Amino acid sequence: TITVDSTGRGATIDRSMYGVFFEDINRAADGGLYAELVQNRSFEYDPADNAAYTSLTSWAPTSTGGAGSVQVVDDDGRLNERNRRYLRLDLRGGNGGYGVANAGYNSGIRVENGKRYDFSVWARTDRAEGTPVTVELTDPAGQPLADALRLQVKGDRWAKYTGTIRSRATSSLGRLAVTGGGTGTLRLDMVSLFPKDTFRNRPNGMRVDLADKIAALKPGFLRFPGGCLVNTGSHYGYDAPNFERKRSYQWKDTIGPVEQRATNANFWGYNQSYGIGYYEYFQFSEDIGAMPLPVVPALVTGCGQNRATEDPALLQRHIQDTLDLIEFANGPATSTWGRKRAEMGHPAPFNLTHIGVGNEENLPDAFFSRFTQFRAAIEAKYPKITVIGNSGPDDTGATFDRLWELNRGAKVGMVDEHYYNSPQWFLQNNQRYDSYDRNGPKVFLGEYASLDNRWGNALAEAAYMTGLERNADVVKLASYAPLLANTDYVQWRPDMIWFNNQASWGSTSYETQKLFMTNVGEHVVPSKASATPGTVAPISGAIGLSTWATSASYDDVKVTAADGSTLFADDFSGNDAKWAKVAGRGSWSIVNGAYVQSDQGAENTLVTAGDSAWQNYDLNVRATKLAG
Ligand code: AHR
């Protein structure tokens, strides 16, 4: 029986309460939301980003009758200091062209019959009369999918050449071939192909079906650019050349003309182009009516790399960068950073009101001393901005408690919480926020998900969200995470929206989020239920979540539930590839009929097939056993 007090008035619910969390994980940006179809367009891929890369990843030499050689070069002839490498084609004549073909992402480049595609390239040639360049869309066998585009490159200074191609076929296996004719040295960089149709027709824009699915949620806010992606590596500093600044996400690298932006070896193990940079995030937020919510690192890098910078100059530089970021978002077009925003096409401010400082930075006291300096600087210059603190990666525990204690003591306005748990946990914890201090910091539930994409997960999340909403006076913002997953590059699951080159589809959790986001009430109507809701069939057999069990080596791990029953055990006789599945702190896998999670960082894959040497790891594991 449900009793509703129709005249009563519970918490006010903010229109912005439910939002989305975007992180470039699972190839969410390049090959995903970012509509660029060419992979490794600026030849910056490097084995240092990922051992499987070469500077010609996704490219292959091609000939239509011409002879030549191809080389990726890093020398003074570069396009600019941040975009350091380019492609050098030494053309040796023949009865046709010689060049390279790009295979895009996943199976190939997706093109649709009758649709138009914008090609562009930066090029220069040392041949006095110029070099004819042919651009073709083909299938993998070289058969044309469209009429060729012909350009004439002239002069030995970098210049941008553009043209439009109309596809005459539909294919997900397309190749983009760029060949030069005659003799001489032809240099190419930023070889790009975009669908003419992008979300809201923005140049350098977003893939329509994915952006439409996000927009259809009507999210109250957009949190970006991560996740672990933002904080890891910030201690590497600024002054190393771009190609040495691995894993250090810095917002200033992501703005301005795309050909002048750096690329980055990101936390998730692949090269990230910054084609979607801070300007695009702000613009996208505005386009979908979402409050922009950037998160910057506090230099106590979490996500398994707990290490606090001890360099005061570096800390000050990050603090100044954060102030500059706020000026980029909100400053007048006459200000230093506001001018850069205006030059990119948006003279009006983006109305930034909230900023997160720190993502899962879980050395509590080290984090807080640095956070305090960020907060003081931001509040001194921008007193109306809400500065959000963090509470680490867990829903509970000593680190969580200490971070909350520090945030509470300093009267921080809002604290970011993250947790990924079994559906059972979500059903059992509906009342989590009922007991939160009404006078303490507000909650930004920045990341949460129950651990699969099944119907029961979506239902458990929906049930949990009623608890968030009942506490809307405390929980001010909440976002499911992560948002996007490319089916060929899955690093983390579950995810809200899945896609490949030709299609995208929302998970059951997407439907839950959409239901709540598109039906945000004005206030809670008090109600009471006289019975506890039943559980959902696949989850009903789950027995108790264990607490973290610690093992000093992976020689013998046993995880026991509160009732003493064994949830997960392994004596690790010999190498056992299944442990690779348990890698990734915070990431849950189903192993031996249990949801299992370890606290190892994503980089510390425990054991992979073929590992021959015994090693010791400090390993924490917890599990929820499933029946049947
Ligand atoms: O959402 C995926 C990851 O989970 C985020 O990068 C990190 O913040 C969390 O641990």
Residues whose N, C-alpha, C, O or C-beta is under 5 A from the ligand:
A	BS01	AHR	G227 C228 L229 E360 A481 P482 R585 G586
